[in-house]
Amino acid sequence: MKKLHIAAALAAAITIGGCASGGGSSVSSIQQAAVIACGFLPTAKTVADILAAGNALVSTVDAVASAICAAVGTKNARRGGGVPTVAGVVIHGKFVN
């Protein structure tokens, strides 16, 4: 059942944000890479905002996904202590299995 939810979320992201790109990185590709890397599905808006920030250090699929995973994987963020951000963008999304 959870896989169905993940597939539906990814399909929705492709439909809603699949055309948004920056630096050659599509929103849906970054979302999929983050899910694979750390089990976190960022919202399409979060990814688009990170790309729009124009930070050259987070402009490829792997770099953005890694930065998102690093931000949401910190002890402080997991315990509700801090707001995870990448390139000044607050990370929104959810952990998936």
Residue frames as qw, qx, qy, qz and C-alpha x, y, z in Angstrom:
[[0.000, 0.886, 0.464, 0.000, 0.00, 0.00, 0.00],
 [0.302, -0.791, 0.098, 0.523, 2.84, 2.40, 0.84],
 [0.411, -0.101, 0.594, 0.684, 4.44, 1.73, -2.55],
 [0.189, 0.670, 0.641, 0.324, 1.16, 2.75, -4.17],
 [0.172, -0.934, -0.206, 0.234, 1.24, 6.01, -2.21],
 [0.414, -0.530, 0.373, 0.639, 4.83, 6.65, -3.27],
 [0.359, 0.228, 0.686, 0.591, 4.01, 5.94, -6.90],
 [0.062, 0.836, 0.528, 0.137, 1.00, 8.25, -6.73],
 [0.283, -0.864, -0.008, 0.416, 3.05, 11.00, -5.11],
 [0.413, -0.312, 0.521, 0.679, 5.78, 10.70, -7.72],
 [0.281, 0.481, 0.693, 0.459, 3.22, 10.69, -10.54],
 [0.061, -0.927, -0.364, 0.073, 1.61, 13.80, -9.10],
 [0.375, -0.709, 0.203, 0.562, 4.99, 15.46, -8.80],
 [0.404, 0.023, 0.633, 0.660, 5.77, 14.68, -12.41],
 [0.140, 0.708, 0.623, 0.302, 2.42, 16.08, -13.48],
 [0.198, -0.947, -0.212, 0.139, 2.66, 19.19, -11.31],
 [0.239, -0.883, 0.295, 0.277, 6.36, 19.93, -11.31],
 [0.839, 0.039, 0.423, 0.339, 7.97, 17.74, -13.92],
 [0.518, 0.731, 0.186, 0.404, 8.45, 20.61, -16.32],
 [0.226, -0.957, 0.177, -0.046, 10.17, 22.82, -13.79],
 [0.898, 0.059, -0.052, 0.432, 13.89, 22.62, -14.26],
 [0.057, -0.968, 0.244, -0.025, 17.07, 24.44, -13.54],
 [0.186, -0.664, 0.720, 0.078, 20.65, 23.55, -14.28],
 [0.495, 0.245, -0.775, -0.307, 19.46, 20.53, -16.26],
 [0.040, -0.030, -0.923, 0.381, 17.81, 18.99, -13.20],
 [0.444, -0.393, -0.496, -0.635, 14.15, 18.11, -13.30],
 [0.486, -0.423, 0.365, -0.672, 12.04, 18.29, -10.18],
 [0.948, -0.094, -0.021, -0.303, 10.82, 14.72, -10.47],
 [0.771, 0.337, -0.458, 0.288, 14.35, 13.37, -10.97],
 [0.068, 0.473, -0.553, 0.682, 15.50, 15.10, -7.81],
 [0.711, -0.308, 0.229, -0.589, 12.50, 13.84, -5.86],
 [0.971, 0.076, -0.208, -0.088, 13.19, 10.28, -7.00],
 [0.567, 0.429, -0.524, 0.469, 16.90, 10.59, -6.18],
 [0.236, -0.471, 0.485, -0.698, 16.11, 11.83, -2.66],
 [0.883, -0.181, 0.082, -0.426, 13.68, 8.96, -2.07],
 [0.908, 0.219, -0.326, 0.147, 16.32, 6.47, -3.20],
 [0.376, 0.509, -0.498, 0.593, 19.12, 8.14, -1.23],
 [0.031, 0.150, -0.668, 0.728, 17.43, 8.65, 2.13],
 [0.131, -0.459, -0.878, 0.029, 13.74, 7.77, 1.92],
 [0.026, 0.577, 0.335, -0.744, 12.59, 11.39, 1.96],
 [0.315, 0.559, 0.607, 0.468, 10.18, 12.77, -0.65],
 [0.099, -0.335, -0.131, 0.928, 10.52, 16.55, -0.87],
 [0.431, 0.712, 0.456, -0.315, 7.58, 18.50, -2.26],
 [0.591, 0.513, 0.357, 0.510, 7.82, 19.64, -5.87],
 [0.011, -0.969, -0.072, -0.236, 7.65, 23.26, -4.71],
 [0.611, -0.711, 0.267, 0.226, 10.58, 22.74, -2.34],
 [0.729, 0.002, 0.448, 0.518, 12.73, 21.31, -5.13],
 [0.380, 0.742, 0.329, 0.444, 11.69, 24.03, -7.59],
 [0.233, -0.970, 0.020, -0.069, 12.51, 26.71, -5.01],
 [0.693, -0.495, 0.355, 0.386, 15.97, 25.20, -4.39],
 [0.629, 0.298, 0.451, 0.558, 16.65, 25.20, -8.13],
 [0.147, 0.891, 0.266, 0.339, 15.35, 28.75, -8.45],
 [0.496, -0.827, 0.057, 0.258, 17.71, 29.89, -5.68],
 [0.575, 0.784, -0.202, 0.120, 20.50, 29.51, -8.24],
 [0.494, -0.698, 0.517, 0.034, 23.15, 28.12, -5.90],
 [0.566, 0.557, -0.579, -0.182, 25.77, 26.51, -8.17],
 [0.077, -0.353, 0.896, -0.259, 26.67, 24.01, -5.44],
 [0.430, 0.237, 0.817, -0.302, 23.18, 22.51, -5.56],
 [0.450, 0.493, -0.206, -0.716, 22.35, 22.47, -9.24],
 [0.387, 0.197, -0.844, -0.315, 22.60, 18.81, -10.26],
 [0.786, -0.301, -0.385, -0.378, 20.20, 15.99, -9.41],
 [0.768, -0.129, -0.524, 0.345, 22.69, 14.27, -7.11],
 [0.256, 0.188, -0.354, 0.880, 23.82, 17.48, -5.43],
 [0.445, -0.350, -0.020, -0.824, 20.29, 18.66, -4.66],
 [0.844, -0.272, -0.408, -0.216, 19.15, 15.22, -3.46],
 [0.669, -0.009, -0.512, 0.539, 22.26, 14.88, -1.26],
 [0.034, 0.269, -0.264, 0.926, 21.77, 18.34, 0.21],
 [0.644, -0.362, -0.169, -0.652, 18.12, 17.59, 1.00],
 [0.860, -0.193, -0.470, 0.055, 19.06, 14.28, 2.62],
 [0.475, 0.114, -0.462, 0.740, 21.80, 15.93, 4.66],
 [0.207, -0.339, 0.126, -0.909, 19.39, 18.64, 5.83],
 [0.755, -0.324, -0.148, -0.550, 16.56, 16.34, 6.88],
 [0.862, -0.035, -0.485, 0.146, 18.91, 13.72, 8.30],
 [0.176, 0.457, -0.511, 0.706, 20.45, 15.89, 10.98],
 [0.318, -0.305, -0.810, 0.387, 19.70, 14.99, 14.58],
 [0.058, 0.247, 0.278, -0.927, 18.43, 18.49, 15.22],
 [0.439, 0.061, -0.384, -0.810, 15.90, 18.34, 12.36],
 [0.501, -0.153, -0.834, -0.174, 14.71, 14.85, 13.24],
 [0.299, -0.350, -0.722, 0.517, 14.04, 15.85, 16.83],
 [0.021, -0.855, -0.486, -0.178, 12.07, 18.89, 15.81],
 [0.486, -0.593, -0.106, 0.632, 14.87, 21.20, 16.93],
 [0.095, -0.480, 0.295, 0.821, 15.69, 23.05, 13.76],
 [0.674, 0.620, 0.193, -0.352, 14.19, 23.80, 10.42],
 [0.672, -0.072, 0.543, 0.498, 16.05, 21.93, 7.67],
 [0.364, 0.857, 0.003, -0.363, 17.05, 24.19, 4.79],
 [0.691, 0.059, 0.436, 0.573, 19.00, 24.00, 1.54],
 [0.289, 0.287, 0.304, 0.861, 20.16, 27.18, -0.21],
 [0.135, 0.015, 0.253, -0.958, 17.94, 29.15, 2.16],
 [0.605, -0.139, -0.432, -0.654, 14.84, 27.13, 1.24],
 [0.544, -0.228, 0.641, -0.491, 12.91, 25.38, 4.03],
 [0.215, 0.112, -0.928, -0.282, 12.56, 21.68, 3.20],
 [0.681, 0.033, 0.323, -0.656, 8.99, 20.37, 3.10],
 [0.603, 0.213, -0.706, -0.303, 8.07, 16.76, 2.39],
 [0.819, -0.362, 0.263, -0.359, 7.80, 13.44, 4.16],
 [0.157, -0.416, 0.894, 0.061, 9.73, 10.29, 4.85],
 [0.859, 0.183, -0.131, -0.459, 8.57, 7.29, 2.86],
 [0.684, -0.318, 0.655, 0.037, 9.45, 3.60, 2.91]]
